[in-house]
Amino acid sequence: MGVREIQVADTTLVIHELEDVCDSVTGRVLTGSWLWNSSLVLSEWIATQGRLTFDFQDKTVLELGAGAGLPGLTAALLGASRVVLTDIETLLPGLINNVEVNGLGDRVEVRQLVWGSDESSSEFDGFDFDLVLMSDVFFDMEEMAALAKTLKKVRRKETVVWAASEVRPWTGECLNVLVSEGFGVVELPSQLGGSSGSGNGNSFMEEDSLDMFAVFLLLPPNEDSHVAAICN
Ligand SMILES: C[S@@+](CC[C@H](N)C(=O)[O-])C[C@H]1O[C@@H](n2cnc3c(N)ncnc32)[C@H](O)[C@@H]1O
């Protein structure tokens, strides 16, 4: 943990990770205090492959469970006009700091959004997001129904939803909860860290470890979709 410098396109994003943000009840360090490798994967993916199919210029972007906020900050660098980074309240000061140190305060704001909370998501009633980003949020099966509820609330018909995840033994079960809520889950092709990509120079992106990550497109409920088999 500390200060990380992440190459995104032709720019360096500075990300401060937190060392002392703990849950006041359990005393455990909150998982959003530091950058997870999925956020590096999603940042690189959107800066290379994602931008080929989605023009970030003047788009509005929401990041759920943002942690340190790397994917959302990447979207701002790529031209998004408004980015909202969200997480639980305790993590918001760290997110605000990461927005400020990168000089992106004119385009990026930070808000609390607790999955499943009507009160929390009602603050987003007037928002109209073109893209929702999530990295490493398919983590706790108990949270997936709440995440699905929030996704249904904040997206509109045309909103694109991209998520990167480390593929763990229980990732498929987490995704199945979203499928049971009506979402389609499609694994997107990714060529991360390869010679064709503009890798962000992070050492974990060796070919072996990249097999452990996947990028997904989440299709909205009630649209024809196919669920990709991901956890063989
Ligand atoms: C594994 S961390 C990933 C953090 C960050 N996206 C990354 O990839 O570096 C999971 C994130 O989801 C957030 N999260 C978990 N449950 C949540 C909930 N019910 N409402 C809002 N955020 C939640 C956590 O606070 C944390 O930031």
Ligand as a Chemical Component Dictionary entry (heavy atoms), coordinates in Angstrom:
data_LIG
# 
_chem_comp.id                   LIG 
_chem_comp.type                 NON-POLYMER 
_chem_comp.pdbx_formal_charge   0 
_chem_comp.three_letter_code    LIG 
# 
loop_
_chem_comp_atom.comp_id 
_chem_comp_atom.atom_id 
_chem_comp_atom.alt_atom_id 
_chem_comp_atom.type_symbol 
_chem_comp_atom.charge 
_chem_comp_atom.model_Cartn_x 
_chem_comp_atom.model_Cartn_y 
_chem_comp_atom.model_Cartn_z 
_chem_comp_atom.pdbx_ordinal 
LIG C1  C1  C 0  -12.787 -5.892 -3.471 1  
LIG S1  S1  S 1  -13.089 -4.179 -3.251 2  
LIG C2  C2  C 0  -12.723 -3.519 -4.862 3  
LIG C3  C3  C 0  -12.398 -2.060 -4.809 4  
LIG C4  C4  C 0  -12.090 -1.420 -6.171 5  
LIG N1  N1  N 0  -13.239 -1.478 -7.046 6  
LIG C5  C5  C 0  -10.904 -2.072 -6.823 7  
LIG O1  O1  O 0  -11.087 -2.926 -7.717 8  
LIG O2  O2  O -1 -9.770  -1.750 -6.449 9  
LIG C6  C6  C 0  -14.896 -4.132 -3.205 10 
LIG C7  C7  C 0  -15.461 -2.733 -3.120 11 
LIG O3  O3  O 0  -16.886 -2.803 -3.086 12 
LIG C8  C8  C 0  -17.363 -1.943 -2.057 13 
LIG N2  N2  N 0  -18.608 -2.472 -1.504 14 
LIG C9  C9  C 0  -18.812 -3.678 -0.959 15 
LIG N3  N3  N 0  -20.073 -3.784 -0.519 16 
LIG C10 C10 C 0  -20.683 -2.603 -0.801 17 
LIG C11 C11 C 0  -21.993 -2.084 -0.616 18 
LIG N4  N4  N 0  -22.946 -2.837 -0.018 19 
LIG N5  N5  N 0  -22.267 -0.840 -1.032 20 
LIG C12 C12 C 0  -21.317 -0.096 -1.635 21 
LIG N6  N6  N 0  -20.055 -0.514 -1.854 22 
LIG C13 C13 C 0  -19.748 -1.760 -1.434 23 
LIG C14 C14 C 0  -16.263 -1.986 -1.012 24 
LIG O4  O4  O 0  -16.323 -0.889 -0.109 25 
LIG C15 C15 C 0  -15.025 -1.979 -1.870 26 
LIG O5  O5  O 0  -14.613 -0.697 -2.225 27 
# 
loop_
_chem_comp_bond.comp_id 
_chem_comp_bond.atom_id_1 
_chem_comp_bond.atom_id_2 
_chem_comp_bond.value_order 
_chem_comp_bond.pdbx_ordinal 
LIG C1  S1  SING 1  
LIG S1  C2  SING 2  
LIG S1  C6  SING 3  
LIG C2  C3  SING 4  
LIG C3  C4  SING 5  
LIG C4  N1  SING 6  
LIG C4  C5  SING 7  
LIG C5  O1  DOUB 8  
LIG C5  O2  SING 9  
LIG C6  C7  SING 10 
LIG C7  O3  SING 11 
LIG C7  C15 SING 12 
LIG O3  C8  SING 13 
LIG C8  N2  SING 14 
LIG C8  C14 SING 15 
LIG N2  C9  SING 16 
LIG N2  C13 SING 17 
LIG C9  N3  DOUB 18 
LIG N3  C10 SING 19 
LIG C10 C11 SING 20 
LIG C10 C13 DOUB 21 
LIG C11 N4  SING 22 
LIG C11 N5  DOUB 23 
LIG N5  C12 SING 24 
LIG C12 N6  DOUB 25 
LIG N6  C13 SING 26 
LIG C14 O4  SING 27 
LIG C14 C15 SING 28 
LIG C15 O5  SING 29 
# 
